[in-house]
Amino acid sequence: MKPIETVVRALSDSHPETAARALEGLPAEDAAKILEVLPASVVGAVVERLIPHAAGEILRRIPQDRTQRLLETMSPRQSALVLQHLEESIREQVLSGMPAEAGRQLRDLMRYPPETAGGIMDLGTVSIPIDLTVQETIAFLRKAPREALHYLYVTDRERRLIGVLGMRDLLLASPRDRIEGMVHRDVKVVPATMDREEVSSIMRESRLMALPVVDEENHLLGVVRHEVAAQVAQEEAFEDMQRLVGAGADERALESVPSVVRRRLPWLAFNLGTACLAATVVGIFEDTIARFTALAVLLPIVAGQGGNTGAQALAVTIRGLAMREIGAGSRRRLLTKEALAGLTNGLSIAFLAAGAIFLWYRKPGLSLVIGLAMIVNMTTAAFTGAAIPLALRALGRDPAQSSSIVMTTVTDVVGFGAFLGFATVLAPMLG
Amino acid sequence: MKPIETVVRALSDSHPETAARALEGLPAEDAAKILEVLPASVVGAVVERLIPHAAGEILRRIPQDRTQRLLETMSPRQSALVLQHLEESIREQVLSGMPAEAGRQLRDLMRYPPETAGGIMDLGTVSIPIDLTVQETIAFLRKAPREALHYLYVTDRERRLIGVLGMRDLLLASPRDRIEGMVHRDVKVVPATMDREEVSSIMRESRLMALPVVDEENHLLGVVRHEVAAQVAQEEAFEDMQRLVGAGADERALESVPSVVRRRLPWLAFNLGTACLAATVVGIFEDTIARFTALAVLLPIVAGQGGNTGAQALAVTIRGLAMREIGAGSRRRLLTKEALAGLTNGLSIAFLAAGAIFLWYRKPGLSLVIGLAMIVNMTTAAFTGAAIPLALRALGRDPAQSSSIVMTTVTDVVGFGAFLGFATVLAPMLG
């Protein structure tokens, strides 16, 4: 018990965020043991900050009544996320053990997929009916839960959203003023089914602190809070980076080995298939390589420059698409820019590479071949790096998904084809 | 003039964010012409949303007095960003033409580098002295600027920060209550020199809507607003992705060709140097390749699998570091996990690749060589992909900066070395 006590003391003293990261780093059994002895005052704040997947793994290892009490201390949105990671039988038991209203709320929340506005909204939004006065509203606010009151939403008696009020509006009004005359009716709303990435963009562009979420009949369901939207934007950016190379979009650094393998292996197998394509191109020129083995030595340089050039264009284009910098009208301009940049960089690198190869082999023919190959290879690579995400987006697909694997295949095929093709044609100069 | 009129009408009707993206997509001369004829009612909102770099390019092409009026319609933070992108002579003229107080504020803002809390804060924060009553505060608020009043900061008479009040606190208090008795003194502050990425993490973890920025004597300088912090988090994530491949960290999709070349060419040249290392390794085994040219054909497969495996580990580790999921205590666990995942994936891919090669060449010796090389190559690649960003972070460097170039070099050297080394040792079985 000694080491556990030390850990428990250390975790109790640290920020809940730090404690959560530490628990995620432990095997789930150990984390569950620690959670059971953590002081009640901190455990809720820590569990709320766990990655939902990790929270699910840990919570299904502790007694059910304790899980239930823990979930009740958390925000409904976070509880719903965690519940979705519990096995269905446990989830149902926990839900039916809860107070009816809380259970109903959680079931509502879980109806919306996590990648939608409904999936990231907070429930229990405070709203007031439009027929109150300022005085009545203040009296109502005295009894309302303290947390998270940035805006006061105004609805009709069926909780259909009419508008919004700031606390400042109330503060500067006279007690007898009627809400109806003060409410701002041009309130920005998002439907519960809207993609969370779009919600996050709207939040950023509107500079609001919270966005109300409504159903088809304009009933107020909840709000998306600014810090949730910010987290979404950041997560989506990193997901793009991970998808780019065929890691899992939401893969975490400290996941278990089997889970990591399950996420990555399919893309590695796909990559093996596409690499065989590149190998086939090299195979076509096996006779030329047999005559000049120096060509084989230089293959990594051709592949490396093409791959890096393409990756640069790919990263910049994916970012541009995600940040909505690339409109329908600017696609052609982008492709032209990348082709020109690839050509310019290709000319410079061709010059450098040809010089280096000459110093190494003293064969001007070989320098010429690698120089020409670099120009073709790098121009194509930059163009392809921009074209792949644009094409995927135009097809309604994710512009990042494994695009670096496709891009590398194109640059390898074009690069090897150009390099070995020029070498075959210019063979008389290589001797 | 006809086409310009159409563009101007279209831009006036669209959201300022959309209009800004469209202007950035045009050559700076054309954008400047359009800006001069855009209605005064929209132009400020559009310019405020331009990337500061683009805004600088455009504004230095329009008459100086118009630039000045435009900057005055923008938020001080945004004006300061734009001013930093104007040539110094123009900047000084514009600043000295402004009202003294506005000019001083902007000069203050520009003192802090853009990557610090001071560089992203809003100026002109409303604060009240602590010796007021609620009634006096409300009277004061009636005269204060309307925008952006989430929190009311409370200071002493020298504007040193004492605490914070919510509008709701005021709303529920009696007019005679003294601010001194109501103020929340445990207010979270950030120093003006703090890195903006850290500010953004603190904002997310604290769930606040604004963070006050103070100098060394605790004077309130301004606030960082939540949507600015959210933008920072997202930008930093994409910057990591772009740095990873040696594109400019803040490179935009529609930058000019010369600027793109300037950003990317140095890393491509560096990549050429490291690719020569890989080529040298292949060169060591030139005799073996001369005997078995099939080896040259298979080089792209070895390089491709190593590169992709390494890139997966790299992306996941960089994300983990940025999101603070990887603590000092979990580094070893991460490296072990990656090595094991690389080994498992390596075994699977070795099996697949050996099978495919056997079907292709019918040479069991060649299958054995590629299988062994895959296992060594992919285990090393996954380990290296995690180790490089961890090492860079430990050295106090940026964990993303061009780490994919370094990683590819390691995987190429190890992959080619293992593959051609095994082939040389097992040469009698290849015949």
Contacts between the chains, C-beta under 8 A, distances in Angstrom:
chain1	res1	chain2	res2	distance
A	15	B	205	7.4
A	17	B	205	5.0
A	17	B	324	7.6
A	18	B	327	7.6
A	21	B	324	6.4
A	21	B	325	5.7
A	21	B	327	5.8
A	22	B	327	6.4
A	22	B	329	7.2
A	24	B	325	7.0
A	25	B	327	6.6
A	25	B	329	6.7
A	25	B	330	4.2
A	25	B	333	6.4
A	138	B	171	6.2
A	138	B	172	6.9
A	141	B	168	7.0
A	141	B	171	6.9
A	141	B	172	6.7
A	142	B	172	6.0
A	149	B	166	8.0
A	149	B	168	5.6
A	150	B	150	7.0
A	150	B	209	6.8
A	166	B	149	8.0
A	166	B	167	7.4
A	167	B	166	7.3
A	167	B	167	3.4
A	167	B	168	5.3
A	167	B	171	5.8
A	168	B	141	7.0
A	168	B	149	5.6
A	168	B	167	5.3
A	170	B	167	8.0
A	170	B	171	5.6
A	171	B	138	6.2
A	171	B	141	6.8
A	171	B	167	5.8
A	171	B	170	5.6
A	171	B	171	5.1
A	172	B	138	6.9
A	172	B	141	6.6
A	172	B	142	5.9
A	203	B	227	7.4
A	203	B	230	7.7
A	204	B	227	5.6
A	204	B	230	6.0
A	204	B	231	6.3
A	204	B	234	8.0
A	205	B	15	7.3
A	205	B	17	4.9
A	207	B	225	7.7
A	207	B	227	4.9
A	209	B	150	6.9
A	209	B	209	5.3
A	209	B	226	6.6
A	225	B	207	7.7
A	226	B	209	6.6
A	226	B	226	4.8
A	226	B	227	6.9
A	226	B	230	6.9
A	227	B	203	7.3
A	227	B	204	5.6
A	227	B	207	5.0
A	227	B	226	6.9
A	227	B	230	8.0
A	229	B	230	6.8
A	230	B	203	7.7
A	230	B	204	6.1
A	230	B	226	6.9
A	230	B	227	8.0
A	230	B	229	6.8
A	230	B	230	3.3
A	230	B	233	5.9
A	230	B	234	7.7
A	231	B	204	6.2
A	231	B	233	8.0
A	233	B	230	5.9
A	233	B	231	8.0
A	233	B	233	6.8
A	233	B	234	4.2
A	234	B	204	8.0
A	234	B	230	7.7
A	234	B	233	4.2
A	234	B	234	5.4
A	234	B	236	8.0
A	234	B	237	5.3
A	234	B	323	7.8
A	236	B	234	8.0
A	237	B	234	5.2
A	237	B	237	3.4
A	237	B	238	5.1
A	237	B	241	7.3
A	238	B	237	5.1
A	238	B	240	7.8
A	238	B	319	4.2
A	238	B	322	7.1
A	238	B	323	7.2
A	240	B	238	7.8
A	240	B	241	6.8
A	241	B	237	7.3
A	241	B	240	6.8
A	241	B	241	4.3
A	241	B	244	7.3
A	241	B	315	5.0
A	241	B	318	7.3
A	241	B	319	6.6
A	242	B	312	7.8
A	242	B	315	4.7
A	242	B	316	6.2
A	242	B	319	6.4
A	244	B	241	7.3
A	244	B	315	7.0
A	245	B	308	6.6
A	245	B	311	3.9
A	245	B	312	5.1
A	245	B	314	7.6
A	245	B	315	5.1
A	246	B	308	6.6
A	246	B	312	6.2
A	247	B	312	4.2
A	247	B	313	8.0
A	247	B	315	5.3
A	247	B	316	5.2
A	251	B	316	5.3
A	252	B	316	7.5
A	252	B	320	6.7
A	252	B	325	6.1
A	253	B	316	5.6
A	253	B	317	6.0
A	253	B	319	6.9
A	253	B	320	2.6
A	253	B	321	7.7
A	253	B	325	5.0
A	253	B	326	5.2
A	253	B	330	7.9
A	253	B	334	5.9
A	254	B	320	7.2
A	254	B	325	6.4
A	254	B	326	7.1
A	254	B	330	5.9
A	254	B	333	6.6
A	254	B	334	6.3
A	254	B	337	7.0
A	255	B	337	7.6
A	256	B	337	7.7
A	257	B	337	5.8
A	257	B	340	4.7
A	257	B	341	5.1
A	257	B	344	6.5
A	260	B	337	6.9
A	260	B	341	4.3
A	261	B	341	5.6
A	261	B	344	4.9
A	261	B	345	5.8
A	261	B	348	7.9
A	264	B	309	7.7
A	264	B	312	5.2
A	264	B	341	7.1
A	264	B	345	6.2
A	265	B	344	8.0
A	265	B	345	5.3
A	265	B	348	5.9
A	265	B	349	7.8
A	267	B	308	7.3
A	267	B	312	7.7
A	268	B	305	6.6
A	268	B	308	6.1
A	268	B	309	6.4
A	268	B	312	8.0
A	268	B	345	5.6
A	268	B	348	7.9
A	268	B	349	5.6
A	268	B	378	7.9
A	269	B	348	7.7
A	269	B	349	6.9
A	269	B	352	6.3
A	271	B	304	5.9
A	271	B	305	6.5
A	271	B	308	4.7
A	272	B	301	7.0
A	272	B	304	7.6
A	272	B	305	6.4
A	272	B	349	5.9
A	272	B	352	6.0
A	272	B	353	6.1
A	272	B	356	7.6
A	274	B	304	7.5
A	275	B	300	5.6
A	275	B	301	4.4
A	275	B	304	3.6
A	275	B	305	6.7
A	276	B	301	6.6
A	276	B	356	6.7
A	278	B	300	4.1
A	278	B	301	7.6
A	278	B	304	6.9
A	279	B	297	5.2
A	279	B	298	6.0
A	279	B	300	5.2
A	279	B	301	5.3
A	282	B	296	6.3
A	282	B	297	4.7
A	282	B	299	7.3
A	282	B	300	6.2
A	283	B	297	4.6
A	286	B	293	5.0
A	286	B	294	7.5
A	286	B	296	7.4
A	286	B	297	6.2
A	289	B	289	7.7
A	289	B	293	5.2
A	289	B	296	5.0
A	289	B	297	8.0
A	290	B	290	7.6
A	290	B	293	4.7
A	293	B	286	5.1
A	293	B	289	5.2
A	293	B	290	4.8
A	293	B	293	7.9
A	293	B	296	7.6
A	294	B	286	7.5
A	295	B	296	7.7
A	296	B	282	6.3
A	296	B	286	7.4
A	296	B	289	5.0
A	296	B	293	7.7
A	296	B	295	7.7
A	296	B	296	3.8
A	296	B	299	6.9
A	297	B	279	5.3
A	297	B	282	4.7
A	297	B	283	4.6
A	297	B	286	6.2
A	297	B	289	8.0
A	298	B	279	6.0
A	299	B	282	7.4
A	299	B	296	6.9
A	299	B	299	5.7
A	299	B	300	7.2
A	300	B	275	5.6
A	300	B	278	4.1
A	300	B	279	5.2
A	300	B	282	6.2
A	300	B	299	7.2
A	300	B	303	6.5
A	300	B	412	5.5
A	300	B	416	7.0
A	301	B	272	6.9
A	301	B	275	4.4
A	301	B	276	6.6
A	301	B	278	7.6
A	301	B	279	5.4
A	303	B	300	6.5
A	303	B	303	6.0
A	304	B	271	5.9
A	304	B	272	7.6
A	304	B	274	7.5
A	304	B	275	3.7
A	304	B	278	6.9
A	304	B	408	6.5
A	304	B	412	7.2
A	305	B	268	6.6
A	305	B	271	6.4
A	305	B	272	6.4
A	305	B	275	6.7
A	307	B	307	7.1
A	307	B	408	7.3
A	308	B	245	6.6
A	308	B	246	6.6
A	308	B	267	7.3
A	308	B	268	6.1
A	308	B	271	4.7
A	308	B	404	7.8
A	308	B	405	6.5
A	308	B	408	7.7
A	309	B	264	7.7
A	309	B	268	6.5
A	311	B	244	8.0
A	311	B	245	3.9
A	311	B	404	6.8
A	312	B	242	7.8
A	312	B	245	5.1
A	312	B	246	6.2
A	312	B	247	4.2
A	312	B	264	5.2
A	312	B	267	7.7
A	312	B	268	8.0
A	313	B	247	8.0
A	314	B	245	7.6
A	315	B	241	5.0
A	315	B	242	4.7
A	315	B	244	7.0
A	315	B	245	5.1
A	315	B	247	5.3
A	316	B	242	6.2
A	316	B	247	5.3
A	316	B	251	5.3
A	316	B	252	7.5
A	316	B	253	5.6
A	317	B	253	5.9
A	318	B	241	7.3
A	319	B	238	4.2
A	319	B	241	6.5
A	319	B	242	6.4
A	319	B	253	6.9
A	320	B	252	6.7
A	320	B	253	2.7
A	320	B	254	7.2
A	321	B	253	7.7
A	322	B	238	7.1
A	323	B	234	7.8
A	323	B	238	7.2
A	324	B	17	7.6
A	324	B	21	6.3
A	325	B	21	5.6
A	325	B	24	6.9
A	325	B	252	6.1
A	325	B	253	5.0
A	325	B	254	6.5
A	326	B	253	5.2
A	326	B	254	7.1
A	327	B	18	7.6
A	327	B	21	5.8
A	327	B	22	6.2
A	327	B	25	6.5
A	329	B	22	7.2
A	329	B	25	6.7
A	330	B	25	4.0
A	330	B	253	7.9
A	330	B	254	5.9
A	333	B	25	6.4
A	333	B	254	6.6
A	334	B	253	5.9
A	334	B	254	6.3
A	337	B	254	7.0
A	337	B	255	7.6
A	337	B	256	7.6
A	337	B	257	5.8
A	337	B	260	6.9
A	340	B	257	4.7
A	341	B	257	5.1
A	341	B	260	4.3
A	341	B	261	5.6
A	341	B	264	7.2
A	344	B	257	6.5
A	344	B	261	4.9
A	344	B	265	8.0
A	345	B	261	5.8
A	345	B	264	6.2
A	345	B	265	5.3
A	345	B	268	5.6
A	348	B	261	7.9
A	348	B	265	5.9
A	348	B	268	7.9
A	348	B	269	7.7
A	349	B	265	7.8
A	349	B	268	5.6
A	349	B	269	6.9
A	349	B	272	5.9
A	352	B	269	6.3
A	352	B	272	6.0
A	353	B	272	6.1
A	356	B	272	7.6
A	356	B	276	6.8
A	378	B	268	7.9
A	404	B	308	7.8
A	404	B	311	6.8
A	405	B	308	6.5
A	408	B	304	6.5
A	408	B	307	7.3
A	408	B	308	7.6
A	412	B	300	5.5
A	412	B	304	7.2
A	416	B	300	6.9
